[in-house]
Amino acid sequence: MANILDYVEWRADIDFDACEFNEIDSLILSQLVYIDFDGIVSNDNKKRLTLKEAAAAFFSVHNKNIILGALLPKEIVTLLKAAADSVRFGNLKLSCYINHVDKNKQEQFSAITFELNDGIFIAFRGTDDTLIGWKEDFNMCFISPVPAQEESVKYVNYVLSLYKWRSGKVRIGGHSKGGNLAVYSAVFCSKKFKKKITAVYNNDGPGFDDAMMKNPLYKEMLTKITTFLPQFSTVGMLLEHEEPYIVIQSTASGLFQHDVFSWQLKGKHFITTSLSENCRFLDKTLKNWLAGMDNQQRMHFIDVLFEILSAGDAKNLSELENKKMTNIAKSIQTIITMNNDDKKVLFETIKQLINIGTSNFKEQIQNKKRTNQ
């Protein structure tokens, strides 16, 4: 079994002229955008660094105990070093790096542009370690667009206006929320730039609401969008997709399949399979649960949930983990002291989820019995 680290080693001395850009390359660049290039890569394209130069600058600052966050795999740093040392990726030029978190707007957004031999690849970062980033993800259940989606459109328009002198292909991609942003930006960017977009890669990113599914601009872009999901996808199956998706074998279990280093490949393609039965059960349960609430109810529940999570003044998941007992105590105190309306929405919404899950589980058992008769 091989993963993207094996691919980089295998393709280390083969540049993009010898072997053209493919879905595995997209996933690799969609992971490298998780690296903190603040102060290293400029926010325009006037001073472009190669990946090799940017990695050297990164490791000169972050040379010990590099942790990207509680949920981001440490292999991303290994991937950076391996890619930077390779012929295939090391000479790619980086530009237009943006990274900001805005608590007031409930926005977490980051993106970078890679120059390829035949065009550019725009990579959007998925959800990082910040609670604001996770709050924005949940907000997608009742807000469209969220601030990061609006920012992604501005970013694509900005980058393509800078590269207007250059003819070539425009590819856009991302992992997790970054995959959602890749699709959204391609759908709603300026009309004059749309024809330049040749491919959009959504790597286990959530879908969209019904309004997006019916939008003609989305339908026009469908032929250029490819969505990749692990066999037990949680994030990627959220909300709705109309574009076809490819299911990939993973060596991880359950929720941990969101980690792309568990995704299996052979050569320059993923090893494909089908969605697991447990994934279909979870997808049905969550969709039924969300369908039972209007946007106001969803917003109220998510606001209460994140009020509890942030009770200990933690700004990210790492801080929640490092001061676990303190944060648990403060969260319990917040629940005890919150008003009755907030308590009601919290416990009733959780109860609804449990009831729907129980009902779907019983139905699943009955269907199996009928099949076996």
C-alpha positions as CSV (number, residue, x, y, z in Angstrom):
1,M,0.0,0.0,0.0
2,A,1.3,3.5,-0.8
3,N,0.3,7.0,0.2
4,I,1.3,10.5,-0.9
5,L,4.7,10.4,0.8
6,D,5.5,7.3,-1.2
7,Y,4.4,9.1,-4.3
8,V,6.7,12.0,-3.7
9,E,9.6,9.5,-3.3
10,W,8.6,7.6,-6.4
11,R,8.2,10.8,-8.6
12,A,11.0,12.8,-7.0
13,D,13.1,13.1,-10.1
14,I,10.3,13.4,-12.7
15,D,9.2,16.9,-13.4
16,F,5.8,18.0,-14.8
17,D,7.1,18.2,-18.4
18,A,7.8,14.5,-18.3
19,C,4.6,13.5,-16.4
20,E,1.7,15.9,-16.4
21,F,-0.2,17.2,-13.3
22,N,-2.6,14.7,-11.8
23,E,-5.0,14.1,-8.9
24,I,-2.3,13.0,-6.5
25,D,-0.3,16.2,-7.2
26,S,-3.4,18.2,-6.4
27,L,-3.8,16.5,-3.0
28,I,-0.1,17.1,-2.2
29,L,-0.4,20.9,-2.9
30,S,-3.7,21.0,-1.0
31,Q,-1.7,19.7,2.1
32,L,1.2,22.1,1.7
33,V,-1.2,25.0,2.1
34,Y,-1.5,24.0,5.7
35,I,2.1,25.1,6.3
36,D,2.5,28.5,8.0
37,F,4.3,30.6,5.4
38,D,3.6,33.9,7.2
39,G,6.6,36.2,6.7
40,I,8.0,33.9,4.1
41,V,5.8,33.9,1.0
42,S,4.5,37.4,-0.2
43,N,0.9,38.2,-0.6
44,D,1.4,39.1,-4.3
45,N,3.5,37.7,-7.2
46,K,6.3,40.2,-7.3
47,K,8.7,38.2,-5.3
48,R,8.1,34.5,-5.8
49,L,10.0,31.8,-3.9
50,T,10.5,28.2,-5.0
51,L,9.1,25.6,-2.7
52,K,12.7,24.6,-1.9
53,E,13.5,28.2,-0.8
54,A,10.2,28.6,1.2
55,A,10.8,25.3,3.0
56,A,14.3,26.3,3.9
57,A,13.0,29.6,5.4
58,F,10.3,27.7,7.2
59,F,12.6,25.2,8.8
60,S,15.1,27.9,9.8
61,V,12.4,29.4,12.0
62,H,10.5,26.3,13.0
63,N,13.3,23.8,13.6
64,K,12.0,21.9,16.7
65,N,8.7,20.3,17.8
66,I,6.7,21.6,14.8
67,I,3.0,21.1,15.6
68,L,0.4,22.4,13.1
69,G,-2.6,21.7,15.4
70,A,-4.4,19.1,17.4
71,L,-6.1,17.5,14.3
72,L,-3.6,18.2,11.5
73,P,-1.2,15.3,10.8
74,K,2.5,15.8,11.6
75,E,3.2,14.1,8.3
76,I,2.5,17.4,6.6
77,V,5.9,18.7,7.8
78,T,7.5,15.5,6.4
79,L,5.7,16.1,3.2
80,L,7.0,19.6,2.9
81,K,10.6,18.5,3.3
82,A,10.3,15.6,0.8
83,A,8.5,17.7,-1.8
84,A,11.0,20.6,-1.4
85,D,13.9,18.2,-2.0
86,S,12.3,16.7,-5.1
87,V,12.7,17.8,-8.7
88,R,9.0,17.5,-9.3
89,F,7.9,20.0,-6.6
90,G,11.0,21.8,-5.4
91,N,11.2,24.3,-8.2
92,L,7.5,25.3,-8.1
93,K,7.2,29.0,-7.4
94,L,4.9,30.1,-4.5
95,S,3.1,33.4,-4.4
96,C,0.0,35.3,-3.1
97,Y,0.0,33.7,0.4
98,I,-2.9,34.9,2.5
99,N,-3.6,33.8,6.1
100,H,-6.0,35.4,8.5
101,V,-8.5,34.6,11.3
102,D,-11.2,37.2,12.1
103,K,-13.1,36.4,15.4
104,N,-15.7,39.1,14.8
105,K,-16.5,37.9,11.3
106,Q,-16.2,34.2,12.4
107,E,-13.8,33.6,9.5
108,Q,-10.7,31.5,9.0
109,F,-9.1,31.8,5.6
110,S,-5.8,30.9,4.0
111,A,-4.7,30.3,0.4
112,I,-1.5,30.1,-1.7
113,T,-0.7,29.9,-5.4
114,F,1.7,27.5,-7.0
115,E,3.2,28.2,-10.5
116,L,3.3,25.0,-12.6
117,N,4.9,24.4,-16.0
118,D,1.6,24.9,-17.8
119,G,-0.3,27.3,-15.5
120,I,-1.1,27.8,-11.9
121,F,-2.6,25.8,-9.0
122,I,-4.6,27.8,-6.4
123,A,-4.8,25.9,-3.1
124,F,-7.2,26.7,-0.3
125,R,-6.5,25.7,3.3
126,G,-9.0,23.5,5.1
127,T,-10.0,24.1,8.7
128,D,-7.0,24.7,10.9
129,D,-6.7,24.4,14.7
130,T,-8.7,27.5,15.5
131,L,-12.1,27.4,17.1
132,I,-13.2,30.2,14.8
133,G,-12.4,28.0,11.9
134,W,-14.5,25.2,13.2
135,K,-17.3,27.6,14.1
136,E,-17.3,28.8,10.5
137,D,-17.6,25.2,9.2
138,F,-20.7,24.7,11.4
139,N,-22.1,28.0,10.2
140,M,-22.2,26.5,6.7
141,C,-25.3,24.6,7.9
142,F,-27.4,27.8,8.0
143,I,-25.3,30.6,6.3
144,S,-24.5,30.9,2.6
145,P,-22.1,32.2,1.8
146,V,-19.9,32.2,4.9
147,P,-17.0,34.8,5.0
148,A,-14.3,32.4,3.8
149,Q,-16.4,31.5,0.7
150,E,-16.7,35.2,-0.2
151,E,-13.0,35.6,0.5
152,S,-12.2,32.7,-1.8
153,V,-13.9,34.4,-4.8
154,K,-12.0,37.6,-4.1
155,Y,-8.8,35.6,-4.0
156,V,-9.3,33.8,-7.3
157,N,-10.2,37.1,-9.0
158,Y,-7.2,38.8,-7.4
159,V,-4.7,36.0,-8.4
160,L,-6.0,35.7,-12.0
161,S,-5.9,39.5,-12.4
162,L,-2.2,39.3,-11.4
163,Y,-1.5,36.5,-13.8
164,K,-3.5,37.9,-16.7
165,W,-0.3,38.2,-18.8
166,R,0.2,34.5,-18.6
167,S,-1.6,32.0,-20.8
168,G,-2.0,28.6,-19.2
169,K,-4.3,26.3,-17.2
170,V,-5.9,27.3,-13.9
171,R,-6.4,24.5,-11.5
172,I,-8.0,25.0,-8.0
173,G,-8.1,22.6,-5.1
174,G,-8.2,22.1,-1.4
175,H,-8.8,19.6,1.4
176,S,-11.7,19.7,3.9
177,K,-13.2,23.2,3.9
178,G,-10.5,24.1,1.4
179,G,-12.2,21.7,-1.1
180,N,-15.5,23.5,-0.5
181,L,-13.8,26.9,-1.1
182,A,-12.2,25.6,-4.3
183,V,-15.7,24.7,-5.7
184,Y,-17.3,27.9,-4.5
185,S,-14.6,30.2,-5.9
186,A,-14.7,28.5,-9.3
187,V,-18.5,28.8,-9.5
188,F,-18.7,32.5,-8.5
189,C,-15.4,34.0,-9.7
190,S,-15.5,36.6,-12.5
191,K,-17.0,35.4,-15.8
192,K,-13.8,36.5,-17.7
193,F,-11.7,34.1,-15.6
194,K,-14.0,31.0,-15.7
195,K,-12.8,29.8,-19.1
196,K,-9.3,29.6,-17.8
197,I,-10.3,27.1,-15.1
198,T,-9.6,23.6,-16.3
199,A,-10.0,21.5,-13.1
200,V,-11.4,21.8,-9.6
201,Y,-10.3,19.3,-6.9
202,N,-12.5,18.9,-3.8
203,N,-10.7,16.5,-1.4
204,D,-13.2,15.4,1.2
205,G,-14.7,18.9,1.4
206,P,-18.4,19.5,2.5
207,G,-21.1,20.2,0.0
208,F,-23.6,23.0,-0.3
209,D,-27.2,23.8,0.4
210,D,-30.2,23.3,-2.0
211,A,-29.9,26.8,-3.4
212,M,-26.4,26.0,-4.7
213,M,-27.5,22.7,-6.2
214,K,-30.1,24.6,-8.3
215,N,-27.8,27.5,-9.3
216,P,-27.0,27.5,-13.0
217,L,-23.5,28.8,-12.4
218,Y,-22.8,25.6,-10.3
219,K,-24.3,23.4,-12.9
220,E,-22.1,25.0,-15.6
221,M,-19.0,24.2,-13.6
222,L,-19.9,20.6,-12.8
223,T,-17.9,19.0,-15.6
224,K,-14.7,20.5,-14.2
225,I,-15.2,19.5,-10.6
226,T,-14.0,16.2,-9.1
227,T,-14.7,15.3,-5.5
228,F,-12.6,12.6,-3.7
229,L,-13.9,10.9,-0.5
230,P,-12.5,8.2,1.8
231,Q,-14.8,5.2,2.2
232,F,-15.9,6.5,5.7
233,S,-16.3,10.2,4.8
234,T,-17.7,12.5,7.5
235,V,-16.8,16.0,6.4
236,G,-17.1,15.4,2.7
237,M,-20.6,13.9,2.9
238,L,-22.0,16.9,4.8
239,L,-24.7,18.9,3.0
240,E,-25.3,18.2,-0.7
241,H,-23.2,17.3,-3.8
242,E,-24.4,17.0,-7.4
243,E,-21.0,16.4,-8.9
244,P,-19.8,12.8,-9.1
245,Y,-17.4,11.7,-6.4
246,I,-14.6,9.1,-6.3
247,V,-14.3,7.0,-3.2
248,I,-10.8,6.1,-2.0
249,Q,-9.5,3.2,0.1
250,S,-8.1,4.3,3.5
251,T,-6.0,2.5,6.0
252,A,-7.5,4.5,8.9
253,S,-10.7,3.9,10.9
254,G,-13.9,6.0,11.0
255,L,-13.4,9.7,11.4
256,F,-9.6,9.4,11.0
257,Q,-10.1,8.7,7.3
258,H,-10.2,12.4,6.8
259,D,-6.4,12.3,7.2
260,V,-5.2,12.1,3.6
261,F,-2.0,10.3,4.6
262,S,-4.3,7.2,5.0
263,W,-5.6,7.4,1.5
264,Q,-4.2,4.7,-0.7
265,L,-2.9,5.0,-4.2
266,K,-1.2,3.1,-7.0
267,G,1.0,4.9,-9.4
268,K,-0.6,8.3,-10.2
269,H,-4.1,7.3,-9.3
270,F,-6.0,6.6,-6.1
271,I,-7.2,3.1,-5.3
272,T,-11.0,3.3,-5.4
273,T,-13.7,1.5,-3.5
274,S,-17.3,2.4,-2.4
275,L,-18.7,4.2,0.7
276,S,-18.9,2.0,3.7
277,E,-22.3,1.0,5.2
278,N,-21.4,2.9,8.4
279,C,-20.7,6.0,6.3
280,R,-24.1,5.8,4.6
281,F,-25.8,5.4,8.0
282,L,-24.0,8.4,9.5
283,D,-24.8,10.5,6.4
284,K,-28.5,9.6,6.5
285,T,-28.7,10.3,10.2
286,L,-27.0,13.8,10.0
287,K,-29.1,14.8,6.9
288,N,-32.3,13.8,8.7
289,W,-31.2,15.6,11.8
290,L,-30.4,18.8,9.9
291,A,-33.6,18.5,7.9
292,G,-35.6,18.6,11.1
293,M,-34.3,22.1,12.0
294,D,-34.8,25.4,10.4
295,N,-31.8,27.8,10.0
296,Q,-32.7,29.7,13.2
297,Q,-32.7,26.5,15.2
298,R,-29.4,25.4,13.7
299,M,-27.8,28.8,14.4
300,H,-29.0,28.8,18.0
301,F,-27.7,25.3,18.7
302,I,-24.2,26.0,17.1
303,D,-23.9,29.3,19.0
304,V,-24.7,27.6,22.3
305,L,-22.3,24.7,21.5
306,F,-19.4,27.0,20.8
307,E,-20.1,29.2,23.8
308,I,-19.5,26.0,25.8
309,L,-16.4,25.1,24.0
310,S,-14.8,28.5,24.3
311,A,-15.8,28.9,28.0
312,G,-12.2,28.4,29.1
313,D,-10.9,31.2,26.7
314,A,-9.3,28.6,24.5
315,K,-8.6,29.9,21.0
316,N,-7.8,26.6,19.4
317,L,-8.2,22.9,19.8
318,S,-4.6,22.5,21.1
319,E,-5.4,24.8,24.0
320,L,-8.6,22.8,24.7
321,E,-6.5,19.6,24.8
322,N,-3.6,21.1,26.8
323,K,-5.8,22.5,29.6
324,K,-8.4,19.7,29.3
325,M,-9.6,19.6,33.0
326,T,-9.8,23.4,33.3
327,N,-11.8,23.7,30.1
328,I,-14.1,20.9,31.1
329,A,-14.8,22.5,34.4
330,K,-15.5,25.9,32.8
331,S,-17.7,24.3,30.2
332,I,-19.8,22.5,32.8
333,Q,-20.1,25.8,34.7
334,T,-21.3,27.5,31.5
335,I,-24.0,24.9,31.0
336,I,-25.2,25.2,34.6
337,T,-25.5,29.0,34.4
338,M,-26.9,29.4,30.9
339,N,-30.4,30.6,30.5
340,N,-33.3,28.1,30.1
341,D,-33.8,28.8,26.4
342,D,-30.2,27.9,25.6
343,K,-30.3,24.8,27.8
344,K,-33.5,23.7,26.0
345,V,-32.1,24.1,22.5
346,L,-28.9,22.3,23.5
347,F,-30.4,19.2,25.1
348,E,-33.4,18.9,22.8
349,T,-31.3,19.1,19.7
350,I,-28.9,16.5,21.0
351,K,-31.9,14.3,22.0
352,Q,-33.3,14.6,18.4
353,L,-29.9,13.4,17.0
354,I,-29.9,10.4,19.3
355,N,-33.5,9.6,18.4
356,I,-32.9,9.8,14.7
357,G,-29.8,7.7,15.0
358,T,-31.6,5.1,17.0
359,S,-34.5,5.0,14.5
360,N,-32.1,4.7,11.5
361,F,-30.1,1.9,13.2
362,K,-33.3,-0.1,13.9
363,E,-34.3,0.4,10.2
364,Q,-30.8,-0.8,9.1
365,I,-31.1,-4.0,11.2
366,Q,-34.6,-4.7,9.8
367,N,-33.3,-4.3,6.2
368,K,-30.5,-6.7,6.9
369,K,-32.9,-9.3,8.3
370,R,-35.1,-9.0,5.2
371,T,-32.0,-9.4,2.9
372,N,-30.9,-12.5,4.7
373,Q,-34.3,-14.2,4.7
